[in-house]
Amino acid sequence: MNAIMKASLPVQPPKHFAVDIDGTFLSFDDANFSKNKKAFEQALKAGYNVFFCTGRPYMSSVSILDDEFVKSTGYKGYPGVYHNGGVVYDGKGNLLRLSCFDSDFLSRLCDCLTTQHLEKYVVFCDMLDTYMLCEDSSLVKPLLEDIDVFSLPTVVDRASLLRMKISLLIVYERSILTEQTNLNSEEYVLKEGALGSWDVTPYGVNKAQGLQVLLDSYGCSEESCAFIGNGTNDIEAMDLSDVSFAVDNASEHVKSHATYTLPENSDQGAFYKAIEMVYGIKSD
């Protein structure tokens, strides 16, 4: 393994390890995905706290874990950081953080979507489900399936939506938000999502914030947490962690924020290689 290293690995391995899913832990090579799950399992059994830190909702994150893995490890997505840091759970499933859009922002967004007939381009997400303002989900269906959400969004009216705790928007094109004169760019954060879409969270929300909330609950600092990722939504978490990894399929910009750059991409088992580097746990 010839990882590009900006610093030496710490003598004392970090107790915690935050793991991005898409383009990082999730591999389309079955053999390497099995090794990734094995590495995750072995690290947990060795006493380390490995957990998801992803832009995905909770339910679609745990859907990639088979029953055998859950039975063997007891890991059911708790602890975990979801919605790019907007939703954080501790190890017992207690909600530590829920960052939601306020009703005023959602009301103005609904005005834009309905008056301009843009309803089919936006999915609204709370902690457990997805919603739309119209029946036409043809454009967003592939985006949702790419993150393992196979049920169609529930169609709701504006009044119902405004009563919900919406913490994530999935937007087909960023211009749907950025070109609206009654929406302020300081009210939301845009991050690249699945298949060219955009994940939108309340302003100031990112994975680093979510990680900090979880680490604070343990009474420990960021020095005790490693991180691995590949996307622009991982940059803040990479900057936070002293032991951060970028997989080879990350862009050069993302790699520049990581402490270590792995020569393997997600389909080549970059995650299990990182676990081997940090903890000496082999999954070959």
Secondary structure as GFF3:
##gff-version 3
##sequence-region A 1 284
A	DSSP	beta_strand	4	5	.	.	.	ID=ss1
A	DSSP	beta_strand	16	19	.	.	.	ID=ss2
A	DSSP	pi_helix	21	25	.	.	.	ID=ss3
A	DSSP	alpha_helix	30	45	.	.	.	ID=ss4
A	DSSP	beta_strand	49	53	.	.	.	ID=ss5
A	DSSP	alpha_helix	58	62	.	.	.	ID=ss6
A	DSSP	alpha_helix	67	73	.	.	.	ID=ss7
A	DSSP	beta_strand	80	82	.	.	.	ID=ss8
A	DSSP	three_ten_helix	83	85	.	.	.	ID=ss9
A	DSSP	beta_strand	87	89	.	.	.	ID=ss10
A	DSSP	beta_strand	95	98	.	.	.	ID=ss11
A	DSSP	alpha_helix	103	115	.	.	.	ID=ss12
A	DSSP	three_ten_helix	119	121	.	.	.	ID=ss13
A	DSSP	beta_strand	122	125	.	.	.	ID=ss14
A	DSSP	beta_strand	130	132	.	.	.	ID=ss15
A	DSSP	alpha_helix	141	146	.	.	.	ID=ss16
A	DSSP	beta_strand	154	155	.	.	.	ID=ss17
A	DSSP	alpha_helix	158	162	.	.	.	ID=ss18
A	DSSP	beta_strand	168	171	.	.	.	ID=ss19
A	DSSP	alpha_helix	175	178	.	.	.	ID=ss20
A	DSSP	three_ten_helix	185	187	.	.	.	ID=ss21
A	DSSP	beta_strand	188	192	.	.	.	ID=ss22
A	DSSP	three_ten_helix	194	196	.	.	.	ID=ss23
A	DSSP	beta_strand	198	202	.	.	.	ID=ss24
A	DSSP	alpha_helix	207	218	.	.	.	ID=ss25
A	DSSP	three_ten_helix	222	224	.	.	.	ID=ss26
A	DSSP	beta_strand	225	229	.	.	.	ID=ss27
A	DSSP	three_ten_helix	232	234	.	.	.	ID=ss28
A	DSSP	alpha_helix	235	240	.	.	.	ID=ss29
A	DSSP	beta_strand	243	246	.	.	.	ID=ss30
A	DSSP	alpha_helix	252	255	.	.	.	ID=ss31
A	DSSP	beta_strand	260	261	.	.	.	ID=ss32
A	DSSP	three_ten_helix	266	268	.	.	.	ID=ss33
A	DSSP	alpha_helix	270	279	.	.	.	ID=ss34
###
